[in-house]
Amino acid sequence: MKLTERQTERLALFAVGATNDDIADRLCISPYTVKTHLYKIFKKINVPNRVQAALWAAKNL
């Protein structure tokens, strides 16, 4: 499945070390919303955790 532009943006921020709070501040959304979005991204790219998501992003973004 392909990530949306917004999902790619969030994953790219996450992959360079931004915390949920950092992403929330930058995008003017709540940290809970960031957590929900990242969970959906993890499901979409079929990874179990943040480390695997960062590795996936490094290879695919």
PyMOL Python script that loads the backbone (N, CA, C, O; Angstrom):
from pymol import cmd

cmd.read_pdbstr("""\
ATOM      1  N   MET A   1       0.831  -1.175   0.000  1.00  0.00           N
ATOM      2  CA  MET A   1       0.000   0.000   0.000  1.00  0.00           C
ATOM      3  C   MET A   1       0.881   1.246   0.000  1.00  0.00           C
ATOM      4  O   MET A   1       1.936   1.269   0.634  1.00  0.00           O
ATOM      5  N   LYS A   2       0.447   2.265  -0.704  1.00  0.00           N
ATOM      6  CA  LYS A   2       1.210   3.492  -0.811  1.00  0.00           C
ATOM      7  C   LYS A   2       0.810   4.472   0.296  1.00  0.00           C
ATOM      8  O   LYS A   2      -0.366   4.588   0.641  1.00  0.00           O
ATOM      9  N   LEU A   3       1.807   5.175   0.845  1.00  0.00           N
ATOM     10  CA  LEU A   3       1.534   6.180   1.856  1.00  0.00           C
ATOM     11  C   LEU A   3       1.032   7.459   1.199  1.00  0.00           C
ATOM     12  O   LEU A   3       1.422   7.796   0.081  1.00  0.00           O
ATOM     13  N   THR A   4       0.158   8.163   1.914  1.00  0.00           N
ATOM     14  CA  THR A   4      -0.302   9.451   1.420  1.00  0.00           C
ATOM     15  C   THR A   4       0.821  10.474   1.617  1.00  0.00           C
ATOM     16  O   THR A   4       1.813  10.209   2.297  1.00  0.00           O
ATOM     17  N   GLU A   5       0.639  11.635   1.010  1.00  0.00           N
ATOM     18  CA  GLU A   5       1.634  12.701   1.153  1.00  0.00           C
ATOM     19  C   GLU A   5       1.800  13.099   2.620  1.00  0.00           C
ATOM     20  O   GLU A   5       2.925  13.293   3.080  1.00  0.00           O
ATOM     21  N   ARG A   6       0.711  13.220   3.348  1.00  0.00           N
ATOM     22  CA  ARG A   6       0.761  13.595   4.767  1.00  0.00           C
ATOM     23  C   ARG A   6       1.427  12.497   5.593  1.00  0.00           C
ATOM     24  O   ARG A   6       2.208  12.794   6.496  1.00  0.00           O
ATOM     25  N   GLN A   7       1.131  11.248   5.299  1.00  0.00           N
ATOM     26  CA  GLN A   7       1.769  10.150   6.019  1.00  0.00           C
ATOM     27  C   GLN A   7       3.270  10.145   5.762  1.00  0.00           C
ATOM     28  O   GLN A   7       4.062   9.924   6.678  1.00  0.00           O
ATOM     29  N   THR A   8       3.655  10.387   4.528  1.00  0.00           N
ATOM     30  CA  THR A   8       5.074  10.448   4.183  1.00  0.00           C
ATOM     31  C   THR A   8       5.752  11.582   4.946  1.00  0.00           C
ATOM     32  O   THR A   8       6.868  11.421   5.440  1.00  0.00           O
ATOM     33  N   GLU A   9       5.084  12.720   5.041  1.00  0.00           N
ATOM     34  CA  GLU A   9       5.621  13.863   5.779  1.00  0.00           C
ATOM     35  C   GLU A   9       5.846  13.504   7.246  1.00  0.00           C
ATOM     36  O   GLU A   9       6.905  13.794   7.802  1.00  0.00           O
ATOM     37  N   ARG A  10       4.869  12.885   7.862  1.00  0.00           N
ATOM     38  CA  ARG A  10       4.990  12.513   9.279  1.00  0.00           C
ATOM     39  C   ARG A  10       6.087  11.463   9.481  1.00  0.00           C
ATOM     40  O   ARG A  10       6.878  11.562  10.419  1.00  0.00           O
ATOM     41  N   LEU A  11       6.131  10.480   8.619  1.00  0.00           N
ATOM     42  CA  LEU A  11       7.136   9.428   8.738  1.00  0.00           C
ATOM     43  C   LEU A  11       8.540   9.989   8.519  1.00  0.00           C
ATOM     44  O   LEU A  11       9.478   9.577   9.201  1.00  0.00           O
ATOM     45  N   ALA A  12       8.698  10.908   7.594  1.00  0.00           N
ATOM     46  CA  ALA A  12      10.002  11.525   7.347  1.00  0.00           C
ATOM     47  C   ALA A  12      10.477  12.301   8.576  1.00  0.00           C
ATOM     48  O   ALA A  12      11.651  12.222   8.938  1.00  0.00           O
ATOM     49  N   LEU A  13       9.588  13.039   9.212  1.00  0.00           N
ATOM     50  CA  LEU A  13       9.949  13.757  10.435  1.00  0.00           C
ATOM     51  C   LEU A  13      10.351  12.780  11.530  1.00  0.00           C
ATOM     52  O   LEU A  13      11.350  12.979  12.222  1.00  0.00           O
ATOM     53  N   PHE A  14       9.573  11.742  11.676  1.00  0.00           N
ATOM     54  CA  PHE A  14       9.855  10.715  12.670  1.00  0.00           C
ATOM     55  C   PHE A  14      11.202  10.048  12.404  1.00  0.00           C
ATOM     56  O   PHE A  14      11.967   9.800  13.336  1.00  0.00           O
ATOM     57  N   ALA A  15      11.493   9.759  11.144  1.00  0.00           N
ATOM     58  CA  ALA A  15      12.706   9.033  10.776  1.00  0.00           C
ATOM     59  C   ALA A  15      13.981   9.825  11.062  1.00  0.00           C
ATOM     60  O   ALA A  15      15.042   9.234  11.267  1.00  0.00           O
ATOM     61  N   VAL A  16      13.889  11.148  11.077  1.00  0.00           N
ATOM     62  CA  VAL A  16      15.077  11.953  11.375  1.00  0.00           C
ATOM     63  C   VAL A  16      15.195  12.260  12.862  1.00  0.00           C
ATOM     64  O   VAL A  16      16.012  13.087  13.267  1.00  0.00           O
ATOM     65  N   GLY A  17      14.382  11.595  13.674  1.00  0.00           N
ATOM     66  CA  GLY A  17      14.537  11.689  15.114  1.00  0.00           C
ATOM     67  C   GLY A  17      13.547  12.564  15.849  1.00  0.00           C
ATOM     68  O   GLY A  17      13.674  12.751  17.059  1.00  0.00           O
ATOM     69  N   ALA A  18      12.563  13.105  15.152  1.00  0.00           N
ATOM     70  CA  ALA A  18      11.563  13.937  15.813  1.00  0.00           C
ATOM     71  C   ALA A  18      10.685  13.077  16.720  1.00  0.00           C
ATOM     72  O   ALA A  18      10.277  11.977  16.348  1.00  0.00           O
ATOM     73  N   THR A  19      10.407  13.589  17.899  1.00  0.00           N
ATOM     74  CA  THR A  19       9.502  12.899  18.819  1.00  0.00           C
ATOM     75  C   THR A  19       8.064  13.203  18.421  1.00  0.00           C
ATOM     76  O   THR A  19       7.811  14.065  17.579  1.00  0.00           O
ATOM     77  N   ASN A  20       7.134  12.495  19.028  1.00  0.00           N
ATOM     78  CA  ASN A  20       5.720  12.777  18.768  1.00  0.00           C
ATOM     79  C   ASN A  20       5.405  14.230  19.105  1.00  0.00           C
ATOM     80  O   ASN A  20       4.671  14.895  18.373  1.00  0.00           O
ATOM     81  N   ASP A  21       5.962  14.728  20.221  1.00  0.00           N
ATOM     82  CA  ASP A  21       5.731  16.121  20.610  1.00  0.00           C
ATOM     83  C   ASP A  21       6.323  17.089  19.587  1.00  0.00           C
ATOM     84  O   ASP A  21       5.707  18.106  19.266  1.00  0.00           O
ATOM     85  N   ASP A  22       7.512  16.779  19.077  1.00  0.00           N
ATOM     86  CA  ASP A  22       8.138  17.625  18.046  1.00  0.00           C
ATOM     87  C   ASP A  22       7.261  17.700  16.798  1.00  0.00           C
ATOM     88  O   ASP A  22       7.024  18.777  16.250  1.00  0.00           O
ATOM     89  N   ILE A  23       6.785  16.537  16.362  1.00  0.00           N
ATOM     90  CA  ILE A  23       5.943  16.477  15.167  1.00  0.00           C
ATOM     91  C   ILE A  23       4.642  17.240  15.404  1.00  0.00           C
ATOM     92  O   ILE A  23       4.179  17.982  14.537  1.00  0.00           O
ATOM     93  N   ALA A  24       4.061  17.051  16.583  1.00  0.00           N
ATOM     94  CA  ALA A  24       2.809  17.740  16.917  1.00  0.00           C
ATOM     95  C   ALA A  24       2.997  19.253  16.883  1.00  0.00           C
ATOM     96  O   ALA A  24       2.167  19.968  16.322  1.00  0.00           O
ATOM     97  N   ASP A  25       4.075  19.740  17.474  1.00  0.00           N
ATOM     98  CA  ASP A  25       4.338  21.181  17.481  1.00  0.00           C
ATOM     99  C   ASP A  25       4.540  21.710  16.066  1.00  0.00           C
ATOM    100  O   ASP A  25       4.012  22.763  15.708  1.00  0.00           O
ATOM    101  N   ARG A  26       5.294  20.987  15.277  1.00  0.00           N
ATOM    102  CA  ARG A  26       5.587  21.437  13.912  1.00  0.00           C
ATOM    103  C   ARG A  26       4.339  21.474  13.032  1.00  0.00           C
ATOM    104  O   ARG A  26       4.184  22.373  12.205  1.00  0.00           O
ATOM    105  N   LEU A  27       3.446  20.491  13.212  1.00  0.00           N
ATOM    106  CA  LEU A  27       2.262  20.384  12.364  1.00  0.00           C
ATOM    107  C   LEU A  27       1.000  20.977  12.997  1.00  0.00           C
ATOM    108  O   LEU A  27      -0.077  20.942  12.401  1.00  0.00           O
ATOM    109  N   CYS A  28       1.142  21.525  14.214  1.00  0.00           N
ATOM    110  CA  CYS A  28       0.005  22.130  14.930  1.00  0.00           C
ATOM    111  C   CYS A  28      -1.140  21.138  15.141  1.00  0.00           C
ATOM    112  O   CYS A  28      -2.309  21.453  14.914  1.00  0.00           O
ATOM    113  N   ILE A  29      -0.775  19.938  15.580  1.00  0.00           N
ATOM    114  CA  ILE A  29      -1.759  18.914  15.935  1.00  0.00           C
ATOM    115  C   ILE A  29      -1.376  18.372  17.309  1.00  0.00           C
ATOM    116  O   ILE A  29      -0.296  18.676  17.815  1.00  0.00           O
ATOM    117  N   SER A  30      -2.242  17.582  17.908  1.00  0.00           N
ATOM    118  CA  SER A  30      -1.940  17.063  19.244  1.00  0.00           C
ATOM    119  C   SER A  30      -1.003  15.855  19.161  1.00  0.00           C
ATOM    120  O   SER A  30      -0.989  15.141  18.159  1.00  0.00           O
ATOM    121  N   PRO A  31      -0.216  15.633  20.229  1.00  0.00           N
ATOM    122  CA  PRO A  31       0.651  14.445  20.256  1.00  0.00           C
ATOM    123  C   PRO A  31      -0.147  13.148  20.112  1.00  0.00           C
ATOM    124  O   PRO A  31       0.343  12.178  19.532  1.00  0.00           O
ATOM    125  N   TYR A  32      -1.370  13.129  20.638  1.00  0.00           N
ATOM    126  CA  TYR A  32      -2.210  11.945  20.508  1.00  0.00           C
ATOM    127  C   TYR A  32      -2.536  11.684  19.036  1.00  0.00           C
ATOM    128  O   TYR A  32      -2.547  10.535  18.595  1.00  0.00           O
ATOM    129  N   THR A  33      -2.800  12.740  18.287  1.00  0.00           N
ATOM    130  CA  THR A  33      -3.084  12.599  16.855  1.00  0.00           C
ATOM    131  C   THR A  33      -1.865  12.047  16.130  1.00  0.00           C
ATOM    132  O   THR A  33      -1.990  11.188  15.257  1.00  0.00           O
ATOM    133  N   VAL A  34      -0.688  12.541  16.494  1.00  0.00           N
ATOM    134  CA  VAL A  34       0.557  12.025  15.896  1.00  0.00           C
ATOM    135  C   VAL A  34       0.690  10.537  16.188  1.00  0.00           C
ATOM    136  O   VAL A  34       1.017   9.755  15.295  1.00  0.00           O
ATOM    137  N   LYS A  35       0.439  10.145  17.425  1.00  0.00           N
ATOM    138  CA  LYS A  35       0.544   8.736  17.807  1.00  0.00           C
ATOM    139  C   LYS A  35      -0.416   7.882  16.980  1.00  0.00           C
ATOM    140  O   LYS A  35      -0.048   6.803  16.516  1.00  0.00           O
ATOM    141  N   THR A  36      -1.628   8.358  16.799  1.00  0.00           N
ATOM    142  CA  THR A  36      -2.622   7.635  16.007  1.00  0.00           C
ATOM    143  C   THR A  36      -2.168   7.514  14.553  1.00  0.00           C
ATOM    144  O   THR A  36      -2.275   6.446  13.951  1.00  0.00           O
ATOM    145  N   HIS A  37      -1.662   8.609  13.994  1.00  0.00           N
ATOM    146  CA  HIS A  37      -1.206   8.585  12.607  1.00  0.00           C
ATOM    147  C   HIS A  37      -0.038   7.621  12.440  1.00  0.00           C
ATOM    148  O   HIS A  37       0.006   6.853  11.479  1.00  0.00           O
ATOM    149  N   LEU A  38       0.912   7.662  13.378  1.00  0.00           N
ATOM    150  CA  LEU A  38       2.057   6.757  13.271  1.00  0.00           C
ATOM    151  C   LEU A  38       1.619   5.302  13.380  1.00  0.00           C
ATOM    152  O   LEU A  38       2.146   4.442  12.675  1.00  0.00           O
ATOM    153  N   TYR A  39       0.666   5.024  14.251  1.00  0.00           N
ATOM    154  CA  TYR A  39       0.148   3.657  14.370  1.00  0.00           C
ATOM    155  C   TYR A  39      -0.423   3.187  13.030  1.00  0.00           C
ATOM    156  O   TYR A  39      -0.173   2.061  12.601  1.00  0.00           O
ATOM    157  N   LYS A  40      -1.187   4.055  12.378  1.00  0.00           N
ATOM    158  CA  LYS A  40      -1.770   3.698  11.080  1.00  0.00           C
ATOM    159  C   LYS A  40      -0.690   3.500  10.021  1.00  0.00           C
ATOM    160  O   LYS A  40      -0.798   2.618   9.169  1.00  0.00           O
ATOM    161  N   ILE A  41       0.351   4.329  10.081  1.00  0.00           N
ATOM    162  CA  ILE A  41       1.473   4.180   9.146  1.00  0.00           C
ATOM    163  C   ILE A  41       2.174   2.850   9.379  1.00  0.00           C
ATOM    164  O   ILE A  41       2.496   2.143   8.424  1.00  0.00           O
ATOM    165  N   PHE A  42       2.415   2.501  10.647  1.00  0.00           N
ATOM    166  CA  PHE A  42       3.079   1.229  10.964  1.00  0.00           C
ATOM    167  C   PHE A  42       2.285   0.063  10.389  1.00  0.00           C
ATOM    168  O   PHE A  42       2.860  -0.875   9.837  1.00  0.00           O
ATOM    169  N   LYS A  43       0.976   0.125  10.519  1.00  0.00           N
ATOM    170  CA  LYS A  43       0.123  -0.940   9.972  1.00  0.00           C
ATOM    171  C   LYS A  43       0.226  -0.982   8.444  1.00  0.00           C
ATOM    172  O   LYS A  43       0.286  -2.058   7.847  1.00  0.00           O
ATOM    173  N   LYS A  44       0.246   0.186   7.826  1.00  0.00           N
ATOM    174  CA  LYS A  44       0.262   0.274   6.372  1.00  0.00           C
ATOM    175  C   LYS A  44       1.570  -0.265   5.790  1.00  0.00           C
ATOM    176  O   LYS A  44       1.564  -0.921   4.748  1.00  0.00           O
ATOM    177  N   ILE A  45       2.695   0.012   6.468  1.00  0.00           N
ATOM    178  CA  ILE A  45       3.996  -0.441   5.954  1.00  0.00           C
ATOM    179  C   ILE A  45       4.413  -1.773   6.578  1.00  0.00           C
ATOM    180  O   ILE A  45       5.489  -2.300   6.296  1.00  0.00           O
ATOM    181  N   ASN A  46       3.528  -2.308   7.437  1.00  0.00           N
ATOM    182  CA  ASN A  46       3.721  -3.630   8.029  1.00  0.00           C
ATOM    183  C   ASN A  46       4.991  -3.736   8.878  1.00  0.00           C
ATOM    184  O   ASN A  46       5.815  -4.630   8.683  1.00  0.00           O
ATOM    185  N   VAL A  47       5.129  -2.795   9.833  1.00  0.00           N
ATOM    186  CA  VAL A  47       6.234  -2.854  10.790  1.00  0.00           C
ATOM    187  C   VAL A  47       5.664  -2.842  12.199  1.00  0.00           C
ATOM    188  O   VAL A  47       4.600  -2.266  12.428  1.00  0.00           O
ATOM    189  N   PRO A  48       6.365  -3.477  13.162  1.00  0.00           N
ATOM    190  CA  PRO A  48       5.825  -3.589  14.514  1.00  0.00           C
ATOM    191  C   PRO A  48       6.184  -2.452  15.466  1.00  0.00           C
ATOM    192  O   PRO A  48       5.558  -2.311  16.517  1.00  0.00           O
ATOM    193  N   ASN A  49       7.186  -1.635  15.116  1.00  0.00           N
ATOM    194  CA  ASN A  49       7.633  -0.634  16.082  1.00  0.00           C
ATOM    195  C   ASN A  49       8.336   0.546  15.412  1.00  0.00           C
ATOM    196  O   ASN A  49       8.506   0.579  14.193  1.00  0.00           O
ATOM    197  N   ARG A  50       8.741   1.512  16.240  1.00  0.00           N
ATOM    198  CA  ARG A  50       9.355   2.746  15.754  1.00  0.00           C
ATOM    199  C   ARG A  50      10.690   2.492  15.062  1.00  0.00           C
ATOM    200  O   ARG A  50      10.998   3.118  14.048  1.00  0.00           O
ATOM    201  N   VAL A  51      11.478   1.577  15.609  1.00  0.00           N
ATOM    202  CA  VAL A  51      12.791   1.285  15.015  1.00  0.00           C
ATOM    203  C   VAL A  51      12.622   0.738  13.604  1.00  0.00           C
ATOM    204  O   VAL A  51      13.291   1.183  12.672  1.00  0.00           O
ATOM    205  N   GLN A  52      11.736  -0.216  13.457  1.00  0.00           N
ATOM    206  CA  GLN A  52      11.502  -0.806  12.145  1.00  0.00           C
ATOM    207  C   GLN A  52      10.916   0.222  11.176  1.00  0.00           C
ATOM    208  O   GLN A  52      11.232   0.203   9.986  1.00  0.00           O
ATOM    209  N   ALA A  53      10.075   1.110  11.674  1.00  0.00           N
ATOM    210  CA  ALA A  53       9.512   2.151  10.819  1.00  0.00           C
ATOM    211  C   ALA A  53      10.608   3.103  10.342  1.00  0.00           C
ATOM    212  O   ALA A  53      10.611   3.510   9.181  1.00  0.00           O
ATOM    213  N   ALA A  54      11.526   3.457  11.220  1.00  0.00           N
ATOM    214  CA  ALA A  54      12.640   4.328  10.832  1.00  0.00           C
ATOM    215  C   ALA A  54      13.522   3.647   9.793  1.00  0.00           C
ATOM    216  O   ALA A  54      13.966   4.294   8.844  1.00  0.00           O
ATOM    217  N   LEU A  55      13.782   2.364   9.956  1.00  0.00           N
ATOM    218  CA  LEU A  55      14.570   1.627   8.978  1.00  0.00           C
ATOM    219  C   LEU A  55      13.842   1.555   7.633  1.00  0.00           C
ATOM    220  O   LEU A  55      14.455   1.723   6.579  1.00  0.00           O
ATOM    221  N   TRP A  56      12.541   1.308   7.679  1.00  0.00           N
ATOM    222  CA  TRP A  56      11.748   1.278   6.453  1.00  0.00           C
ATOM    223  C   TRP A  56      11.829   2.622   5.747  1.00  0.00           C
ATOM    224  O   TRP A  56      12.017   2.683   4.532  1.00  0.00           O
ATOM    225  N   ALA A  57      11.688   3.697   6.512  1.00  0.00           N
ATOM    226  CA  ALA A  57      11.735   5.046   5.939  1.00  0.00           C
ATOM    227  C   ALA A  57      13.089   5.327   5.300  1.00  0.00           C
ATOM    228  O   ALA A  57      13.154   5.932   4.230  1.00  0.00           O
ATOM    229  N   ALA A  58      14.171   4.894   5.943  1.00  0.00           N
ATOM    230  CA  ALA A  58      15.506   5.126   5.404  1.00  0.00           C
ATOM    231  C   ALA A  58      15.675   4.434   4.051  1.00  0.00           C
ATOM    232  O   ALA A  58      16.369   4.951   3.176  1.00  0.00           O
ATOM    233  N   LYS A  59      15.060   3.292   3.878  1.00  0.00           N
ATOM    234  CA  LYS A  59      15.165   2.549   2.628  1.00  0.00           C
ATOM    235  C   LYS A  59      14.196   3.046   1.549  1.00  0.00           C
ATOM    236  O   LYS A  59      14.506   2.982   0.359  1.00  0.00           O
ATOM    237  N   ASN A  60      13.038   3.534   1.961  1.00  0.00           N
ATOM    238  CA  ASN A  60      11.953   3.773   0.996  1.00  0.00           C
ATOM    239  C   ASN A  60      11.547   5.222   0.768  1.00  0.00           C
ATOM    240  O   ASN A  60      10.765   5.496  -0.142  1.00  0.00           O
ATOM    241  N   LEU A  61      12.044   6.139   1.550  1.00  0.00           N
ATOM    242  CA  LEU A  61      11.646   7.542   1.345  1.00  0.00           C
ATOM    243  C   LEU A  61      12.741   8.308   0.644  1.00  0.00           C
ATOM    244  O   LEU A  61      12.591   9.502   0.385  1.00  0.00           O
TER     245      LEU A  61
END
""", "prot")
cmd.dss("prot")
cmd.show_as("cartoon", "prot")
cmd.util.cbc("prot")
cmd.orient("prot")
